[in-house]
Structures are given as structure tokens and as C-alpha cells.
Amino acid sequence: MAKEEATEDAPKAKSTPWLMIIIIVLLSIVTMVGTIMGTLHFTGVLAPQKSTTDGNDEEVVEEEEIKLDQAIYLPLEPAFVVNFEGRGPARFLQITVEVMTRDPAMEEHIKKHMPVIRNNLVFLFGSQTYESVSTLEGKEKLRSGALAEVQKILEEEVGQAGVEALYFTSFVMQ
């Protein structure tokens, strides 16, 4: 009977080191995978899945960041029609303008301050000469000036420029 106990213990003694090696290897693999996944998550390569629930504040922040990346185009309607300086008969300029922002809250600020924005743009557009806006460079300079004017108004009224770009979607001179 002592021999039977000795033979039963012998296989256990030989399998124990292999079992320990397998456990150590598996723990090492799990640790490496966890480290890699954590690194990818914190560097932003592995983005967390969006949830449809609003129970977690982090998910709401992530949705706001996504919204800030999307361009929002806001037309300044109706089109601007001004007379401007030129030789001969009266000259007219009709410009349709859209502004681009990435901040959804800025859309309301633009609408709220639309009278000031439109007033200043009417004066800017009306101060042009036919010769200055008949070239591509002149139109680009006018567009840049209009953007700067809108940004200045929003900076004064809201505390941030908020508008990234201004586009002429229609430009007619007569």
C-alpha cells in the first residue's frame, strides 16, 4: 500500500511544474493583452463604443466632442443687395453668404446678433468698387474681410469668434 501511495504522488509531482508553467504563461498573455488594450484606449486609437443611454456623463461628453467636429453651415438670408461705386450708371452687387461653425451653440448666437452682422456686412459690401471686386483676388479679399467682420462682432458680443469660414454661394455684379 505504501508503494501505491508513492506511485500516485509521483505523477502529481511531475505534472505540477508543467501546470505552473502553463498558468504563468496564460497570466503573462492576459497581462500583455490588457496592457496593450489599455494603451490603445488611452491614446484614443481604440475608441469606446457609444451608448444610446445618457446615464453616463462621459458618453455625453464624447457625443459633444463629435458634434464639435462636424461643420454646421448657416445661411445669412436674404441675399445681400447693395449699390456700389463705379463709373457710369449705378452698379449693384448681390451676394449670398453662408458661415461655417463647428459649435452648435454658436448657431443661436449668430441668429441673435444677425441685425448687427447684416448691418456691418451691408456697409462693407457697399464700400467696394466695381474694379476691386471684379477680380478673383478682389473677391477673396472681400470674403476674408467679411469673415473678419463677423468674427469681430461675435467676439465682442459672445466672447469667442465661433465662425471658422465664410462663403459666397452666389456673387452677382451688374
Stockholm file with secondary structure:
# STOCKHOLM 1.0

chainA/1-174         MAKEEATEDAPKAKSTPWLMIIIIVLLSIVTMVGTIMGTLHFTGVLAPQKSTTDGNDEEVVEEEEIKLDQAIYLPLEPAFVVNFEGRGPARFLQITVEVMTRDPAMEEHIKKHMPVIRNNLVFLFGSQTYESVSTLEGKEKLRSGALAEVQKILEEEVGQAGVEALYFTSFVMQ
#=GR chainA/1-174 SS CHHHHHHHHHHHHHHHHHHHHHHHHHHHHHHHHHHHHHHHHHHTSSCCCCCSCCCCHHHHHHHHHHHHHSCEEEEEEEEEEEEEBCSSSCEEEEEEEEEEESCHHHHHHHHHTHHHHHHHHHHHHHTCBHHHHSSHHHHHHHHHHHHHHHHHHHHHHHSSCCCCEEEEEEEEEC
#=GC SS_cons         CHHHHHHHHHHHHHHHHHHHHHHHHHHHHHHHHHHHHHHHHHHTSSCCCCCSCCCCHHHHHHHHHHHHHSCEEEEEEEEEEEEEBCSSSCEEEEEEEEEEESCHHHHHHHHHTHHHHHHHHHHHHHTCBHHHHSSHHHHHHHHHHHHHHHHHHHHHHHSSCCCCEEEEEEEEEC
//
